Amino acid sequence: MITQETPNADLAELIRTIPDHPKPGIVFRDISTLMLDGGAFASTIDRLAEALEGDPPELIAGTEARGFIFASALAYRLGCGVLMLRKRGKLPGPRVSVEYALEYGTDMLEMHDDACGPGATIVLVDDLIATGGTALAAVELLEGRGSHVRQALFVIDLPDLGGAQRLRDAGVEVHSLITFDGD
């Protein structure tokens, strides 16, 4: 339940809740309604940027697809580059990849093999952290190139699904603006 005392309650109120999507028992948090409000979207980016004040990374890595939106806006705000982590088969050049487990199978993240290298400081950004499978795969992919993922930023955390804790256990500092418990 969102109250006025809830951190970032103004943003949380703009996120649409869709029960039983994409299947029965799932509560989908639709961030597109927040993004439709220009002032709220700008505030979201500003608040994410606050977590990095005084020490911006070299690159902001965003995962396909909504992560690209938040990563691009945040990188613009901070004056750093954007690294796109794509799904299988979307990149035209030489690439590196990592396969990861899903609830019913596997998926793959890819990036161009020259997108980052040893010693690069990277912050991972996405709209939502649930079980953490995609985020952990992203960290594995980036750190496999010798880069350092020091922090991951999310607009929404679903803590009951454990993804943020899994990232912390992997040594990544996690920051989210909004928490929806019980989902």
Secondary structure as a PSIPRED ss2 file (coil, helix, strand):
# PSIPRED VFORMAT (PSIPRED V4.0)

   1 M C   1.000  0.000  0.000
   2 I C   1.000  0.000  0.000
   3 T C   1.000  0.000  0.000
   4 Q C   1.000  0.000  0.000
   5 E C   1.000  0.000  0.000
   6 T C   1.000  0.000  0.000
   7 P C   1.000  0.000  0.000
   8 N C   1.000  0.000  0.000
   9 A H   0.000  1.000  0.000
  10 D H   0.000  1.000  0.000
  11 L H   0.000  1.000  0.000
  12 A H   0.000  1.000  0.000
  13 E C   1.000  0.000  0.000
  14 L C   1.000  0.000  0.000
  15 I C   1.000  0.000  0.000
  16 R E   0.000  0.000  1.000
  17 T E   0.000  0.000  1.000
  18 I E   0.000  0.000  1.000
  19 P E   0.000  0.000  1.000
  20 D C   1.000  0.000  0.000
  21 H C   1.000  0.000  0.000
  22 P C   1.000  0.000  0.000
  23 K C   1.000  0.000  0.000
  24 P C   1.000  0.000  0.000
  25 G C   1.000  0.000  0.000
  26 I C   1.000  0.000  0.000
  27 V E   0.000  0.000  1.000
  28 F E   0.000  0.000  1.000
  29 R E   0.000  0.000  1.000
  30 D E   0.000  0.000  1.000
  31 I C   1.000  0.000  0.000
  32 S H   0.000  1.000  0.000
  33 T H   0.000  1.000  0.000
  34 L H   0.000  1.000  0.000
  35 M H   0.000  1.000  0.000
  36 L C   1.000  0.000  0.000
  37 D C   1.000  0.000  0.000
  38 G H   0.000  1.000  0.000
  39 G H   0.000  1.000  0.000
  40 A H   0.000  1.000  0.000
  41 F H   0.000  1.000  0.000
  42 A H   0.000  1.000  0.000
  43 S H   0.000  1.000  0.000
  44 T H   0.000  1.000  0.000
  45 I H   0.000  1.000  0.000
  46 D H   0.000  1.000  0.000
  47 R H   0.000  1.000  0.000
  48 L H   0.000  1.000  0.000
  49 A H   0.000  1.000  0.000
  50 E H   0.000  1.000  0.000
  51 A C   1.000  0.000  0.000
  52 L C   1.000  0.000  0.000
  53 E C   1.000  0.000  0.000
  54 G C   1.000  0.000  0.000
  55 D C   1.000  0.000  0.000
  56 P C   1.000  0.000  0.000
  57 P C   1.000  0.000  0.000
  58 E C   1.000  0.000  0.000
  59 L E   0.000  0.000  1.000
  60 I E   0.000  0.000  1.000
  61 A E   0.000  0.000  1.000
  62 G E   0.000  0.000  1.000
  63 T E   0.000  0.000  1.000
  64 E C   1.000  0.000  0.000
  65 A C   1.000  0.000  0.000
  66 R H   0.000  1.000  0.000
  67 G H   0.000  1.000  0.000
  68 F H   0.000  1.000  0.000
  69 I H   0.000  1.000  0.000
  70 F H   0.000  1.000  0.000
  71 A H   0.000  1.000  0.000
  72 S H   0.000  1.000  0.000
  73 A H   0.000  1.000  0.000
  74 L H   0.000  1.000  0.000
  75 A H   0.000  1.000  0.000
  76 Y H   0.000  1.000  0.000
  77 R H   0.000  1.000  0.000
  78 L H   0.000  1.000  0.000
  79 G C   1.000  0.000  0.000
  80 C C   1.000  0.000  0.000
  81 G E   0.000  0.000  1.000
  82 V E   0.000  0.000  1.000
  83 L E   0.000  0.000  1.000
  84 M E   0.000  0.000  1.000
  85 L E   0.000  0.000  1.000
  86 R E   0.000  0.000  1.000
  87 K E   0.000  0.000  1.000
  88 R C   1.000  0.000  0.000
  89 G C   1.000  0.000  0.000
  90 K C   1.000  0.000  0.000
  91 L C   1.000  0.000  0.000
  92 P C   1.000  0.000  0.000
  93 G C   1.000  0.000  0.000
  94 P C   1.000  0.000  0.000
  95 R E   0.000  0.000  1.000
  96 V E   0.000  0.000  1.000
  97 S E   0.000  0.000  1.000
  98 V E   0.000  0.000  1.000
  99 E E   0.000  0.000  1.000
 100 Y E   0.000  0.000  1.000
 101 A E   0.000  0.000  1.000
 102 L E   0.000  0.000  1.000
 103 E C   1.000  0.000  0.000
 104 Y C   1.000  0.000  0.000
 105 G E   0.000  0.000  1.000
 106 T E   0.000  0.000  1.000
 107 D E   0.000  0.000  1.000
 108 M E   0.000  0.000  1.000
 109 L E   0.000  0.000  1.000
 110 E E   0.000  0.000  1.000
 111 M E   0.000  0.000  1.000
 112 H E   0.000  0.000  1.000
 113 D C   1.000  0.000  0.000
 114 D C   1.000  0.000  0.000
 115 A C   1.000  0.000  0.000
 116 C C   1.000  0.000  0.000
 117 G C   1.000  0.000  0.000
 118 P C   1.000  0.000  0.000
 119 G C   1.000  0.000  0.000
 120 A C   1.000  0.000  0.000
 121 T E   0.000  0.000  1.000
 122 I E   0.000  0.000  1.000
 123 V E   0.000  0.000  1.000
 124 L E   0.000  0.000  1.000
 125 V E   0.000  0.000  1.000
 126 D E   0.000  0.000  1.000
 127 D E   0.000  0.000  1.000
 128 L E   0.000  0.000  1.000
 129 I E   0.000  0.000  1.000
 130 A C   1.000  0.000  0.000
 131 T C   1.000  0.000  0.000
 132 G C   1.000  0.000  0.000
 133 G H   0.000  1.000  0.000
 134 T H   0.000  1.000  0.000
 135 A H   0.000  1.000  0.000
 136 L H   0.000  1.000  0.000
 137 A H   0.000  1.000  0.000
 138 A H   0.000  1.000  0.000
 139 V H   0.000  1.000  0.000
 140 E H   0.000  1.000  0.000
 141 L H   0.000  1.000  0.000
 142 L H   0.000  1.000  0.000
 143 E H   0.000  1.000  0.000
 144 G C   1.000  0.000  0.000
 145 R C   1.000  0.000  0.000
 146 G C   1.000  0.000  0.000
 147 S C   1.000  0.000  0.000
 148 H E   0.000  0.000  1.000
 149 V E   0.000  0.000  1.000
 150 R E   0.000  0.000  1.000
 151 Q E   0.000  0.000  1.000
 152 A E   0.000  0.000  1.000
 153 L E   0.000  0.000  1.000
 154 F E   0.000  0.000  1.000
 155 V E   0.000  0.000  1.000
 156 I E   0.000  0.000  1.000
 157 D E   0.000  0.000  1.000
 158 L C   1.000  0.000  0.000
 159 P H   0.000  1.000  0.000
 160 D H   0.000  1.000  0.000
 161 L H   0.000  1.000  0.000
 162 G C   1.000  0.000  0.000
 163 G H   0.000  1.000  0.000
 164 A H   0.000  1.000  0.000
 165 Q H   0.000  1.000  0.000
 166 R H   0.000  1.000  0.000
 167 L H   0.000  1.000  0.000
 168 R H   0.000  1.000  0.000
 169 D H   0.000  1.000  0.000
 170 A C   1.000  0.000  0.000
 171 G C   1.000  0.000  0.000
 172 V C   1.000  0.000  0.000
 173 E E   0.000  0.000  1.000
 174 V E   0.000  0.000  1.000
 175 H E   0.000  0.000  1.000
 176 S E   0.000  0.000  1.000
 177 L E   0.000  0.000  1.000
 178 I E   0.000  0.000  1.000
 179 T E   0.000  0.000  1.000
 180 F C   1.000  0.000  0.000
 181 D C   1.000  0.000  0.000
 182 G C   1.000  0.000  0.000
 183 D C   1.000  0.000  0.000
